[in-house]
Amino acid sequence: MSLFSEQKTAVSTGDLPKTQVPSHGDVFFGYSHIGTTHCQGTFSDAATVCGPSSNKTANLAGWTASVEKKYLRYFGAVADFSGQYGGVSLSTFLFGLRGSASLGRFRAFAETMVGAVHAHEKASAALESDTSFAEALGVGADFRLMRRLSWRMQADEIESSLLAGKQHNVRLSSGLAIRF
């Protein structure tokens, strides 16, 4: 019997090292609220008074849902969708990157996303709608309740050019995140 005869000659797929690409992520669904609208002029960064139509995109309540797929230990891709209702119906469709780190039961994250926002207003005589490019920066934290279930608190600043000029809205969200 040879000294080398008991060595493995091939590596099976079950023997791959644990440093491979993570195969997890999370799904989030929760309540969201958009506060007051802050407007800027189209060609200058000076704050301007919001028009009456852009003020309708303030103080809206609704839902937010997102899916994150981890591709590296600390970074993943995220798709974020929301609908807010009040004076108008406001829908956002955002995609981007999220970085996160865990410490005990807490997982803090920051994200940057781009996409579109759509406002739909049904006035008494006419149906008005507008769609705009949107970008968002956000931060949040998950508090682990059980192994795969967490409570999430999140804040995103969404910039768009709906109706007239640039608008900045802050969206606060809270709800359950399920890890897969």
C-alpha positions in Angstrom: 0.0 0.0 0.0 1.3 3.4 -1.0 1.5 6.4 1.2 -0.3 8.5 -1.5 -3.1 6.1 -2.3 -5.5 7.5 0.3 -5.4 11.1 -0.9 -8.5 12.5 -2.6 -8.0 13.0 -6.3 -11.2 15.1 -6.9 -13.2 17.6 -4.9 -16.9 17.0 -4.8 -19.3 19.9 -4.9 -20.3 19.3 -1.2 -16.6 19.9 -0.2 -16.4 23.5 -1.5 -15.0 25.9 1.0 -17.3 28.2 3.0 -15.7 31.3 1.5 -17.8 31.0 -1.6 -20.5 33.6 -2.6 -23.1 33.8 0.2 -26.4 32.2 -0.7 -28.8 34.3 1.4 -30.7 37.5 1.5 -33.9 38.9 2.9 -37.4 39.9 2.0 -39.0 43.0 3.7 -42.5 44.2 3.9 -43.7 47.1 6.0 -45.6 50.3 6.6 -44.1 53.6 5.2 -44.7 57.3 5.5 -43.5 60.2 3.4 -43.1 63.5 5.2 -43.0 67.0 3.9 -41.6 67.8 0.4 -38.5 70.0 0.0 -38.1 71.6 -3.4 -35.2 73.0 -5.4 -35.0 75.1 -8.5 -34.4 73.2 -11.8 -31.1 75.0 -12.6 -29.9 76.0 -9.2 -29.6 74.2 -5.9 -31.3 77.0 -4.0 -34.4 76.0 -2.0 -37.6 77.2 -3.6 -41.2 77.2 -2.6 -43.0 74.1 -3.7 -46.0 74.5 -6.0 -49.4 73.4 -5.0 -49.2 70.3 -7.1 -45.9 69.1 -5.6 -47.2 69.6 -2.0 -49.7 66.8 -2.8 -46.7 64.3 -2.7 -46.2 65.1 1.0 -47.6 63.4 4.1 -48.5 60.1 2.3 -48.8 56.7 4.0 -48.6 53.3 2.4 -46.4 50.2 2.1 -42.8 49.3 1.2 -41.4 46.0 0.0 -37.8 45.0 -0.8 -35.7 42.0 -1.7 -32.0 41.8 -1.1 -29.7 39.1 -2.5 -26.2 39.0 -0.9 -23.3 38.6 -3.4 -20.5 39.3 -1.1 -20.3 39.0 2.7 -21.0 42.7 3.4 -22.7 43.7 0.1 -25.8 42.8 -1.9 -28.2 43.9 -4.6 -31.5 45.3 -3.6 -34.9 45.9 -5.3 -37.2 48.3 -3.5 -40.9 49.0 -4.4 -43.4 51.1 -2.6 -46.8 52.7 -2.8 -48.0 55.7 -0.9 -51.5 57.2 -0.9 -53.1 60.4 0.1 -53.6 63.5 -2.2 -52.0 61.5 -5.0 -50.8 57.9 -5.5 -47.1 57.7 -5.5 -45.2 54.5 -6.6 -41.5 54.0 -6.5 -39.4 51.4 -8.3 -35.7 51.5 -7.1 -32.7 49.2 -7.6 -29.2 49.4 -6.2 -26.6 48.3 -3.7 -26.8 47.7 0.1 -23.8 47.4 2.4 -24.4 45.9 5.9 -22.6 44.7 9.0 -23.9 42.7 11.9 -23.2 43.1 15.6 -25.0 40.7 17.9 -28.7 40.9 17.3 -28.4 44.1 15.2 -27.6 44.5 11.5 -27.0 48.0 10.3 -27.1 48.9 6.6 -26.7 51.7 4.1 -28.0 51.7 0.6 -27.9 53.7 -2.7 -30.6 53.1 -5.4 -31.8 54.5 -8.7 -35.0 54.0 -10.6 -38.3 55.7 -11.2 -41.2 57.3 -9.3 -44.7 57.7 -10.6 -47.3 60.1 -9.3 -51.0 59.6 -10.2 -53.6 62.2 -9.4 -57.3 61.9 -10.2 -58.6 65.4 -10.3 -62.3 66.2 -10.6 -62.2 66.8 -14.4 -58.9 65.4 -15.6 -56.6 62.5 -14.9 -53.0 63.7 -14.2 -49.9 61.6 -13.9 -46.1 62.1 -14.1 -43.1 59.7 -14.1 -39.6 60.8 -13.2 -36.1 59.4 -12.7 -35.4 58.9 -9.0 -32.4 58.3 -6.8 -32.4 57.4 -3.1 -29.9 57.2 -0.2 -30.9 55.3 2.9 -29.9 53.8 6.2 -31.6 51.3 8.5 -31.2 48.6 11.1 -32.6 45.1 11.6 -33.2 43.8 15.1 -33.2 40.0 15.0 -36.3 38.6 16.8 -35.8 34.9 15.9 -33.3 33.1 13.7 -34.8 34.2 10.3 -37.1 37.0 11.4 -36.1 40.6 12.1 -37.9 43.9 12.8 -36.6 46.7 10.4 -36.5 50.4 10.8 -35.4 52.3 7.7 -35.1 55.9 6.4 -34.6 56.8 2.7 -34.2 60.2 1.1 -35.8 60.0 -2.4 -34.9 62.7 -4.9 -37.1 63.1 -8.1 -38.2 65.7 -10.6 -42.0 65.2 -10.4 -44.4 67.9 -11.4 -42.0 70.9 -11.2 -38.4 71.1 -10.1 -36.4 68.8 -8.0 -38.1 67.3 -4.9 -36.6 65.7 -1.8 -38.9 63.4 0.2 -37.9 61.4 3.3 -39.6 58.0 3.5 -39.7 56.2 6.9 -40.4 52.5 6.9 -40.9 49.8 9.5 -41.9 46.2 9.3 -40.7 42.6 9.2 -37.7 41.2 7.3 -37.4 37.5 6.6 -34.0 36.1 5.9 -33.6 33.3 3.4 
